[in-house]
C-alpha cells in the first residue's frame, strides 16, 4: 500500500512548490484528484 498526500490543503502554494512541500512533510507520493 502507498500512502499519498492530497495537496488540497496547500493550494495556496504555487504548483512548482507542491512537490517540495510534499517531500518536506515526508511523503513520497502525491494524490492528484479532480475536484468538481
N, CA, C and O atoms as a GROMACS GRO file, in nm:
protein
  144
    1UNK      N    1   0.084  -0.116   0.000
    1UNK     CA    2   0.000   0.000   0.000
    1UNK      C    3   0.090   0.124   0.000
    1UNK      O    4   0.191   0.127   0.070
    2UNK      N    5   0.052   0.224  -0.078
    2UNK     CA    6   0.124   0.351  -0.082
    2UNK      C    7   0.038   0.457  -0.015
    2UNK      O    8  -0.081   0.468  -0.043
    3UNK      N    9   0.098   0.534   0.071
    3UNK     CA   10   0.027   0.643   0.138
    3UNK      C   11   0.067   0.773   0.069
    3UNK      O   12   0.184   0.808   0.062
    4UNK      N   13  -0.033   0.844   0.019
    4UNK     CA   14  -0.011   0.968  -0.055
    4UNK      C   15  -0.076   1.084   0.018
    4UNK      O   16  -0.167   1.065   0.100
    5UNK      N   17  -0.028   1.203  -0.011
    5UNK     CA   18  -0.088   1.324   0.045
    5UNK      C   19  -0.174   1.390  -0.062
    5UNK      O   20  -0.137   1.394  -0.179
    6UNK      N   21  -0.287   1.441  -0.021
    6UNK     CA   22  -0.372   1.521  -0.109
    6UNK      C   23  -0.330   1.666  -0.087
    6UNK      O   24  -0.352   1.719   0.022
    7UNK      N   25  -0.269   1.731  -0.185
    7UNK     CA   26  -0.214   1.865  -0.164
    7UNK      C   27  -0.318   1.977  -0.157
    7UNK      O   28  -0.281   2.094  -0.157
    8UNK      N   29  -0.447   1.944  -0.150
    8UNK     CA   30  -0.552   2.046  -0.148
    8UNK      C   31  -0.531   2.146  -0.034
    8UNK      O   32  -0.558   2.265  -0.050
    9UNK      N   33  -0.484   2.098   0.081
    9UNK     CA   34  -0.467   2.188   0.194
    9UNK      C   35  -0.352   2.287   0.172
    9UNK      O   36  -0.339   2.385   0.245
   10UNK      N   37  -0.269   2.261   0.072
   10UNK     CA   38  -0.158   2.351   0.040
   10UNK      C   39  -0.183   2.422  -0.093
   10UNK      O   40  -0.088   2.458  -0.162
   11UNK      N   41  -0.308   2.441  -0.128
   11UNK     CA   42  -0.344   2.500  -0.258
   11UNK      C   43  -0.298   2.645  -0.271
   11UNK      O   44  -0.297   2.699  -0.382
   12UNK      N   45  -0.261   2.708  -0.160
   12UNK     CA   46  -0.212   2.846  -0.165
   12UNK      C   47  -0.071   2.853  -0.225
   12UNK      O   48  -0.026   2.961  -0.265
   13UNK      N   49  -0.001   2.740  -0.230
   13UNK     CA   50   0.134   2.736  -0.285
   13UNK      C   51   0.130   2.730  -0.438
   13UNK      O   52   0.036   2.674  -0.495
   14UNK      N   53   0.230   2.787  -0.504
   14UNK     CA   54   0.239   2.770  -0.649
   14UNK      C   55   0.259   2.622  -0.684
   14UNK      O   56   0.316   2.547  -0.604
   15UNK      N   57   0.213   2.581  -0.800
   15UNK     CA   58   0.222   2.442  -0.841
   15UNK      C   59   0.365   2.387  -0.833
   15UNK      O   60   0.386   2.271  -0.798
   16UNK      N   61   0.463   2.471  -0.866
   16UNK     CA   62   0.602   2.427  -0.865
   16UNK      C   63   0.652   2.397  -0.723
   16UNK      O   64   0.748   2.322  -0.707
   17UNK      N   65   0.589   2.454  -0.621
   17UNK     CA   66   0.632   2.436  -0.483
   17UNK      C   67   0.570   2.312  -0.417
   17UNK      O   68   0.619   2.267  -0.314
   18UNK      N   69   0.463   2.258  -0.474
   18UNK     CA   70   0.393   2.146  -0.412
   18UNK      C   71   0.485   2.024  -0.392
   18UNK      O   72   0.487   1.970  -0.281
   19UNK      N   73   0.561   1.979  -0.493
   19UNK     CA   74   0.647   1.862  -0.469
   19UNK      C   75   0.749   1.884  -0.357
   19UNK      O   76   0.778   1.792  -0.280
   20UNK      N   77   0.802   2.004  -0.347
   20UNK     CA   78   0.897   2.033  -0.239
   20UNK      C   79   0.830   2.022  -0.102
   20UNK      O   80   0.886   1.966  -0.009
   21UNK      N   81   0.710   2.076  -0.091
   21UNK     CA   82   0.635   2.071   0.035
   21UNK      C   83   0.602   1.927   0.072
   21UNK      O   84   0.612   1.888   0.189
   22UNK      N   85   0.562   1.848  -0.027
   22UNK     CA   86   0.530   1.707  -0.003
   22UNK      C   87   0.651   1.634   0.054
   22UNK      O   88   0.638   1.555   0.148
   23UNK      N   89   0.768   1.658  -0.002
   23UNK     CA   90   0.891   1.594   0.048
   23UNK      C   91   0.924   1.643   0.188
   23UNK      O   92   0.966   1.563   0.273
   24UNK      N   93   0.906   1.772   0.215
   24UNK     CA   94   0.931   1.826   0.349
   24UNK      C   95   0.845   1.755   0.454
   24UNK      O   96   0.888   1.733   0.566
   25UNK      N   97   0.722   1.720   0.415
   25UNK     CA   98   0.630   1.654   0.507
   25UNK      C   99   0.655   1.503   0.517
   25UNK      O  100   0.591   1.435   0.597
   26UNK      N  101   0.749   1.452   0.437
   26UNK     CA  102   0.787   1.312   0.447
   26UNK      C  103   0.710   1.216   0.358
   26UNK      O  104   0.717   1.094   0.378
   27UNK      N  105   0.637   1.268   0.261
   27UNK     CA  106   0.561   1.182   0.170
   27UNK      C  107   0.640   1.156   0.042
   27UNK      O  108   0.721   1.240   0.000
   28UNK      N  109   0.616   1.041  -0.019
   28UNK     CA  110   0.679   1.006  -0.146
   28UNK      C  111   0.583   1.018  -0.263
   28UNK      O  112   0.626   1.022  -0.378
   29UNK      N  113   0.452   1.022  -0.235
   29UNK     CA  114   0.351   1.020  -0.339
   29UNK      C  115   0.253   1.135  -0.320
   29UNK      O  116   0.224   1.177  -0.208
   30UNK      N  117   0.202   1.186  -0.434
   30UNK     CA  118   0.102   1.293  -0.434
   30UNK      C  119  -0.025   1.240  -0.500
   30UNK      O  120  -0.019   1.181  -0.608
   31UNK      N  121  -0.138   1.260  -0.436
   31UNK     CA  122  -0.267   1.220  -0.492
   31UNK      C  123  -0.327   1.343  -0.561
   31UNK      O  124  -0.360   1.442  -0.496
   32UNK      N  125  -0.342   1.336  -0.692
   32UNK     CA  126  -0.400   1.447  -0.768
   32UNK      C  127  -0.538   1.405  -0.817
   32UNK      O  128  -0.551   1.340  -0.920
   33UNK      N  129  -0.639   1.442  -0.743
   33UNK     CA  130  -0.777   1.406  -0.774
   33UNK      C  131  -0.851   1.527  -0.830
   33UNK      O  132  -0.833   1.638  -0.781
   34UNK      N  133  -0.934   1.505  -0.932
   34UNK     CA  134  -1.013   1.617  -0.983
   34UNK      C  135  -1.116   1.662  -0.880
   34UNK      O  136  -1.175   1.580  -0.810
   35UNK      N  137  -1.136   1.790  -0.871
   35UNK     CA  138  -1.237   1.844  -0.781
   35UNK      C  139  -1.338   1.919  -0.867
   35UNK      O  140  -1.301   2.006  -0.946
   36UNK      N  141  -1.461   1.886  -0.850
   36UNK     CA  142  -1.562   1.946  -0.936
   36UNK      C  143  -1.658   2.021  -0.864
   36UNK      O  144  -1.750   2.077  -0.924
   0.00000   0.00000   0.00000
